[in-house]
């Protein structure tokens, strides 16, 4: 898609940014000091962020960046160009742009991407590049994975940790999380490029909700994990499970509450909290709606 790439350097993003974005840049003096630290010189995260529905996002670097860059496309579409090579990106694509390599990239104008990105440097970078199979795919590496892989990679935890500050402990933790992400990409390499249907991706989200019902989820996050729009995701999810996503999650929490009512002597208020409900009255209403009885009546009922 060369005709979409910029002909001159462009700003990283619009001046007003993107609604809901996260963006961290390590100050230059801290970066210089950090590279002397024995735990950071091998792998140092210098910038990281999250750009949701990044309409108008356009970056051009004729001389490349000083650091390596990993972009993970969660949703939507984008493009990249470096030297004579160009490619389109879609949900699930992981892009590696090496340091000091001219490049340009941006969001598709009709369906702008949602991305997590990380700039990094260090002595271990070349080895990771080889381990991931990107060393022989220059001027950039591009591989496709299941869109929901991000939840397992934890790339979002990189910028979240750095937003706390840039003490050595924070920078080390960010580097450890990036190593974990690299390791996850290596593990997923055997199945890379294997396309998964929207139904399979929605089913994976359903299974994640069932296995970890106490984790806080937002509907938009769930749809992003499936690589789908919210309406499309909700429609597929309801066909798979019989319920809307949030209703399904509430029912999973009520199932947990039932197990606790059956197996412990904890109070209803304590069980509400342990089942993911902040308000015991709301918990009781949901329980009665789903189970047809109050928590206390359910506990007293003879079962089996």
ABEGO torsion letter per residue (X at the ends): XAAABBABBBBABBAAEBBGBBBBBBBAAAAAAAAABAAAAABBBABBBBBBGBBGBBBBBAAEBABBBBBBBABEBBBBBBEABBBBBBBGBBBBBBBGBBBBBBBBAABBBBBBBBBBBEAAAAAAAAAAGAAAAOABBBBBBBAAAAAAAGAAAAAAAAAAEABAAAAAAAAAAAAAAAAAAAAAAAABGBBBBAAAAAAAAAAAAAABAABBBBAAAAAAAAGBBAAAAAAAAAAAAGBBAAAAAAAAAAAAAAAAAAABABBAAAAAAAAGBABAAAAAAAAAAAAGBBAAAAAABBBX
